[in-house]
Amino acid sequence: MNKRCVTLGDDGCSDANEVRRQCSPNKRCVTCGETACPYNCVVNGCACKEGYKYKNGICVPVAEC
């Protein structure tokens, strides 16, 4: 089963465009175009905010969803 990512807040994330998240089996990711829990979310509990995606390790704006 794919785990989903749930937004918790933005405390403690290294990138200004990241938010604190946790993986949950019953919730959907709110990030643009993502349905499964992102790798970064699993590793450090942070993932890009909605409308951003990872490029070279940092969150950059997504042109369109």
C-alpha positions in Angstrom: 0.0 0.0 0.0 1.3 3.4 -0.9 1.6 5.8 2.0 0.3 9.3 1.7 1.8 12.5 3.1 -0.1 14.7 5.5 0.9 18.4 6.1 1.6 19.1 9.8 3.2 22.6 9.7 6.5 24.1 8.5 8.6 23.8 11.7 12.1 22.5 11.3 12.3 22.1 7.5 15.5 23.3 5.9 13.9 24.8 2.8 11.5 27.8 3.1 9.2 26.1 0.6 9.0 22.8 2.5 6.4 21.9 5.1 6.5 19.4 7.9 4.7 16.2 6.9 4.1 12.7 8.0 3.3 9.6 6.0 -0.2 8.2 6.6 -1.8 5.2 4.8 -5.2 6.9 4.6 -4.4 10.5 3.5 -3.5 12.0 0.1 -0.5 14.2 -0.6 -1.6 17.8 -1.3 1.5 18.5 -3.3 1.0 19.2 -7.0 0.7 16.0 -8.9 1.8 13.7 -6.1 -0.3 10.8 -4.9 2.4 8.8 -3.0 4.4 9.9 -0.1 7.6 11.6 -1.4 11.0 10.2 -0.5 12.0 13.3 1.4 8.9 13.1 3.5 9.8 9.6 4.5 13.4 10.5 5.3 13.3 13.8 7.1 9.5 14.5 7.6 9.6 17.4 5.1 8.2 17.8 1.6 7.7 20.7 -0.8 4.7 22.9 -0.2 1.7 22.7 -2.6 2.7 24.1 -6.0 6.4 23.3 -5.5 8.5 20.3 -6.5 12.0 19.1 -5.9 14.7 20.0 -8.4 18.4 19.4 -7.5 17.3 19.0 -3.8 15.4 22.3 -3.4 11.8 23.1 -3.8 11.0 25.1 -7.0 7.6 26.4 -8.2 5.6 24.1 -10.5 4.5 25.8 -13.7 1.0 24.1 -13.6 -0.6 21.2 -12.0 
